[in-house]
């Protein structure tokens, strides 16, 4: 990780604090140590630190204010802050009365929001750290990316299968259980398995409900838990024009990391072909789009479009200005462009792209650019897509 320069930049003016969110193992602690080497750090994953502060939150304030002024001119880092929501009242006081700056780091804001914790009344900017992105790597290996994922420890590890499995079994599920909001643990475990097979597809709450033995309302709550904990994202259908022929309600759901998604679905991507290769490539492109939007502070929408007859476009960006279809094929046939052509006829986007595993860029007679995935990512991070 020493050679990987993260794209995220946190530049805080005086009296400005920040929240930094991201799932475990995205590298938040490493990033903060490198970006703020002189900062005071309190890590609430350490049991002794956690227990001390939980028993007496004001003790942290007393310790911080006892530090030299030279130390306090740097932001103070509180790691895994969601474990001690009550500490935010003390932080709020120190920001308002002592002019101190804090970076509050965590893997889930759900517990803070649900417990009506003090979220500092707008005094802290929000940042998010994602898994590695293509622009941070000198050369990105696609099969390694789709099988290992882009959590730094997994991508850089030669044999990551055991580590990914442990991450799914020992962290993800336990993290959800620690939230204290899932009472029916067997049902949630069945949900976890059931929803994995439809990642990147339209969410059918009724089907998942039957598979895990709980009602549709509970399934929706389970999905929302994952989204609130930054473990996945909904993509809503494009709704610029109401039409009976277009699906308007069912969202799609993508996991935050393609390697973790493959492990949950028990379908590792071992070769550059087949259905699961295509679905994993689509999930990867979604990861890059969301990270680019956040890191570059671009406020554009990401939707999908699908008709009831099955015509579909994977990603509609920026309120319909860019339409993107993702295909894992090494040669995209013109019969696979029908969804994109239909969308173009209806909405006239300024760009229509097929991101594929082809080797060279080409433009069809209908004006659709078929672009190799590597070229697409380079253009994305140069700001040429959206």
C-alpha positions in Angstrom: 0.0 0.0 0.0 3.0 2.3 0.3 3.2 2.6 -3.4 -0.5 3.2 -3.9 -1.5 6.9 -3.9 -5.2 7.1 -3.1 -7.3 9.5 -5.1 -9.3 10.9 -2.2 -8.1 14.2 -0.9 -9.2 15.7 2.5 -8.1 19.3 2.8 -9.6 20.9 5.9 -9.5 24.6 6.5 -9.3 26.0 10.0 -12.3 25.1 12.3 -13.6 22.5 9.7 -14.1 18.9 10.7 -15.1 15.9 8.6 -16.6 12.4 8.6 -14.8 9.7 6.6 -17.0 6.7 5.9 -16.2 3.4 4.1 -16.6 -0.3 4.7 -13.9 -2.1 6.7 -10.6 -2.9 4.8 -11.0 0.0 2.3 -7.9 1.4 3.9 -9.3 4.3 5.9 -6.9 4.1 8.8 -3.9 3.7 6.5 -5.0 6.6 4.4 -5.5 8.9 7.5 -2.1 7.9 8.9 -0.4 8.9 5.7 -2.5 12.0 5.1 -2.3 13.3 8.7 0.9 11.8 10.2 1.0 14.3 13.0 -2.6 13.9 14.2 -3.6 12.5 17.5 -5.5 9.2 16.9 -8.0 7.4 19.1 -9.0 4.0 17.7 -12.2 2.6 19.2 -11.5 -0.9 17.8 -9.0 -1.1 20.7 -10.9 -2.6 23.5 -9.2 -0.6 26.2 -9.8 2.7 24.5 -13.4 1.7 23.7 -14.3 0.6 27.3 -12.7 3.7 28.8 -14.6 6.1 26.7 -17.9 4.2 26.9 -17.8 4.4 30.7 -16.9 8.1 30.8 -17.1 10.0 27.5 -15.9 13.2 29.1 -12.6 11.5 29.8 -11.7 11.8 26.1 -12.3 15.6 26.2 -10.1 15.9 29.3 -7.3 14.0 27.6 -7.5 15.9 24.3 -7.5 19.3 26.0 -4.4 18.3 28.0 -2.4 18.1 24.8 0.1 20.8 23.7 -1.2 23.4 21.3 1.2 22.1 18.6 -0.6 18.8 18.7 -4.1 20.3 18.6 -3.4 22.4 15.5 -3.8 19.1 13.5 -7.1 17.4 13.1 -7.9 14.8 15.8 -8.8 11.4 14.4 -11.4 9.2 16.0 -11.5 5.8 14.3 -14.6 3.6 14.3 -16.6 6.4 15.9 -19.9 4.6 15.3 -19.0 2.3 18.2 -19.4 5.2 20.7 -22.1 7.6 19.5 -22.2 9.4 22.8 -18.7 10.8 22.2 -20.1 13.1 19.5 -21.6 15.5 22.1 -18.1 16.0 23.5 -16.7 16.4 19.9 -19.4 19.0 19.2 -18.5 21.0 22.3 -14.8 21.0 21.5 -15.4 22.1 17.9 -17.7 25.0 19.1 -15.8 26.1 22.2 -12.2 25.3 21.5 -12.0 25.5 17.7 -10.6 22.0 17.3 -10.9 20.0 14.1 -11.8 16.3 14.0 -11.9 13.6 11.4 -14.5 11.0 12.5 -13.9 7.8 10.8 -16.3 4.8 10.6 -17.7 1.9 8.6 -21.4 2.7 9.2 -23.4 5.8 10.0 -26.6 3.7 10.6 -26.1 3.2 14.3 -25.5 6.9 14.7 -28.6 7.9 12.8 -30.8 5.3 14.4 -29.6 6.3 17.9 -30.3 9.9 17.1 -26.6 10.7 17.8 -25.2 14.2 17.4 -24.1 14.5 13.8 -22.5 17.9 14.5 -25.2 20.0 12.8 -23.4 20.4 9.5 -20.1 21.2 11.1 -18.4 18.2 9.5 -18.0 17.6 5.7 -18.7 14.1 4.5 -16.1 12.0 2.6 -16.1 8.4 1.6 -13.3 6.0 0.8 -14.0 3.3 -1.7 -12.0 0.2 -2.6 -9.1 0.8 -5.0 -9.9 2.4 -8.3 -8.2 1.9 -11.7 -6.6 5.4 -11.6 -4.7 4.4 -8.4 -3.1 1.3 -10.0 -0.3 1.5 -12.6 -1.6 -1.6 -14.4 -5.0 -3.2 -13.5 -5.5 -6.9 -14.1 -9.1 -7.4 -15.0 -9.5 -11.1 -14.0 -7.6 -10.4 -10.8 -9.9 -7.5 -10.1 -13.1 -9.4 -10.8 -12.0 -12.4 -8.7 -10.1 -10.7 -5.8 -12.0 -7.5 -5.8 -10.4 -4.1 -5.1 -10.2 -4.0 -1.3 -6.4 -3.3 -1.0 -5.5 -6.3 1.1 -7.4 -8.7 -1.2 -6.3 -7.2 -4.6 -2.6 -7.2 -3.6 -2.7 -10.7 -2.1 -1.7 -13.6 -4.4 -4.2 -16.1 -3.1 -7.0 -14.0 -1.7 -9.8 -16.7 -1.7 -9.5 -17.5 2.0 -9.2 -13.8 3.0 -12.3 -12.9 1.0 -14.3 -15.8 2.5 -13.2 -14.8 6.0 -14.2 -11.2 5.2 -17.7 -12.3 4.2 -18.2 -14.8 7.0 -16.5 -13.2 9.9 -16.9 -9.5 9.2 -19.9 -8.7 7.0 -22.5 -10.8 8.7 -21.2 -10.0 12.2 -21.1 -6.3 11.4 -24.8 -6.5 10.6 -25.6 -8.4 13.7 -23.6 -6.0 15.9 -26.0 -3.2 14.7 -28.5 -4.9 16.9 -31.4 -4.5 14.5 -31.6 -8.0 13.0 -33.3 -10.3 15.4 -34.0 -13.2 13.1 -30.4 -14.2 12.3 -31.2 -17.4 10.4 -33.6 -15.5 8.2 -31.0 -12.8 7.5 -28.4 -15.4 6.6 -30.9 -16.9 4.1 -31.5 -13.4 2.8 -27.8 -12.9 2.4 -27.5 -16.0 0.2 -30.7 -15.4 -1.7 -30.0 -11.8 -2.7 -26.4 -12.7 -3.9 -27.7 -14.4 -7.0 -29.5 -11.2 -8.2 -26.7 -8.7 -7.6 -26.8 -6.2 -10.5 -30.3 -7.3 -11.5 -33.7 -5.8 -10.7 -34.6 -6.5 -7.1 -37.6 -8.8 -6.8 -38.6 -8.5 -3.1 -41.2 -11.2 -3.4 -38.8 -13.8 -4.8 -36.2 -13.1 -2.2 -38.9 -13.1 0.5 -39.9 -16.6 -0.5 -36.3 -17.8 -0.5 -35.5 -16.5 3.0 -38.9 -17.1 4.7 -39.8 -13.5 5.7 -42.2 -11.0 4.3 -41.3 -8.5 1.6 -41.3 -5.6 4.0 -38.5 -7.3 6.0 -36.6 -8.0 2.9 -36.7 -4.3 2.0 -35.4 -3.5 5.4 -32.6 -6.0 5.0 -31.5 -4.4 1.7 -31.7 -0.9 3.3 -29.4 -2.1 6.2 -26.8 -3.1 3.6 -27.1 0.2 1.8 -26.9 2.3 5.1 -23.8 0.3 6.0 -22.2 1.2 2.7 -22.1 -2.5 1.7 -24.1 -1.9 -1.4 -26.0 0.7 -3.5 -29.4 0.9 -5.1 -29.7 2.1 -8.7 -33.1 3.4 -9.4 -34.8 3.2 -12.8 -34.7 6.2 -15.1 -38.0 8.1 -14.9 -37.6 11.2 -17.0 -40.7 10.4 -19.0 -43.6 8.3 -17.7 -44.5 5.4 -19.9 -46.5 2.2 -19.5 -43.8 0.3 -21.3 -40.9 1.3 -19.0 -40.2 -0.1 -15.6 -40.4 2.7 -13.0 -40.3 1.1 -9.6 -37.9 -1.9 -9.2 -34.4 -0.8 -8.3 -31.2 -2.7 -8.9 -28.7 -3.5 -6.2 -24.9 -3.6 -6.5 -22.4 -4.7 -3.8 -19.6 -2.3 -2.9 -16.8 -4.6 -4.1 -16.9 -7.0 -7.0 -14.7 -9.7 -5.3 -16.9 -9.7 -2.2 -20.0 -10.0 -4.5 -18.5 -13.0 -6.3 -17.7 -14.6 -3.0 -21.2 -14.1 -1.6 -22.7 -15.5 -4.8 -20.2 -18.4 -4.7 -19.3 -17.7 -8.3 -15.6 -16.7 -8.6 -14.7 -15.2 -12.0 -11.9 -17.4 -13.4 -12.1 -16.6 -17.1 -12.9 -13.7 -19.4 -16.2 -15.1 -20.7 -19.6 -16.3 -19.6 -22.5 -14.8 -17.8 -20.8 -14.2 -14.5 -17.8 -12.5 -16.1 -20.2 -10.0 -17.8 -22.1 -9.4 -14.5 -18.9 -8.9 -12.6 -17.6 -6.5 -15.2 -20.8 -4.5 -14.9 -20.4 -4.4 -11.1 -16.8 -3.2 -11.6 -17.9 -0.4 -13.9 -20.5 0.7 -11.4 -17.8 0.8 -8.7 -15.7 3.1 -10.8 -18.6 5.4 -11.7 -19.6 5.8 -8.0 -16.0 6.4 -6.8 -15.4 8.9 -9.6 -18.5 10.8 -8.8 -17.6 11.0 -5.1 -13.8 11.7 -5.5 -14.3 14.3 -8.2 -17.3 15.8 -6.4 -19.5 15.5 -9.6 -23.2 15.6 -8.8 -24.6 13.4 -11.6 -27.3 10.8 -11.3 -26.8 7.0 -12.0 -29.9 5.1 -13.2 -30.8 2.2 -15.4 -33.4 1.9 -18.1 -35.5 -1.1 -18.9 -38.8 -1.7 -20.8 -41.3 -4.4 -20.0 -40.4 -6.1 -23.2 -36.8 -6.6 -21.9 -34.9 -3.8 -23.7 -32.4 -2.4 -21.2 -29.4 0.0 -20.7 -27.2 -0.7 -17.7 -26.3 2.9 -16.7 -28.0 6.2 -17.6 -25.8 9.0 -16.3 -26.4 12.7 -15.7 -30.2 12.8 -16.3 -30.0 10.9 -19.6 -27.0 12.6 -21.2 -24.9 9.5 -21.2 -26.1 5.9 -21.9 -23.7 3.0 -21.1 -24.2 -0.7 -21.8 -21.6 -3.1 -20.4 -20.8 -6.3 -22.3 -18.3 -8.9 -21.3 -17.9 -10.2 -24.9 -14.7 -9.9 -26.8 -16.8 -9.1 -29.9 -20.1 -7.2 -29.4 -22.7 -8.3 -31.9 -25.1 -5.7 -33.3 -28.0 -7.8 -32.0 -26.8 -6.9 -28.5 -27.3 -3.1 -29.1 -31.1 -3.1 -29.3 -31.6 -1.6 -25.8 -29.2 1.2 -26.4 -30.7 1.9 -29.9 -34.2 2.1 -28.4 -33.0 4.5 -25.7 -31.2 6.7 -28.2 -34.4 6.9 -30.3 -36.4 7.9 -27.3 -34.1 10.3 -25.4 -31.2 11.3 -27.8 -28.3 11.1 -25.3 -25.1 13.0 -26.1 -23.1 9.9 -25.6 -24.0 6.2 -26.2 -21.3 3.7 -25.2 -20.8 0.0 -25.0 -18.0 -0.9 -22.5 -16.7 -4.2 -23.6 -13.8 -6.6 -23.6 -13.0 -5.8 -27.2 -9.4 -4.7 -27.9 -10.0 -1.6 -30.0 -12.4 1.3 -30.1 -15.0 1.3 -32.9 -18.1 3.3 -33.8 -21.2 1.6 -35.2 -23.2 3.1 -38.1 -25.7 4.2 -35.5 -23.2 6.3 -33.7 -22.6 3.9 -30.8 -19.1 3.8 -29.5 -17.9 0.3 -28.6 -15.0 1.0 -26.3 -12.5 -1.3 -24.5 -13.1 -1.2 -20.7 -9.5 0.0 -20.1 -10.0 3.0 -22.5 -13.3 3.7 -20.9 -11.8 3.9 -17.4 -9.0 6.2 -18.6 -11.5 8.5 -20.2 -13.7 8.4 -17.2 -11.0 9.6 -14.8 -9.8 12.2 -17.3 -13.3 13.7 -17.1 -14.3 12.9 -20.7 -17.3 10.7 -20.0 -19.3 12.8 -17.6 
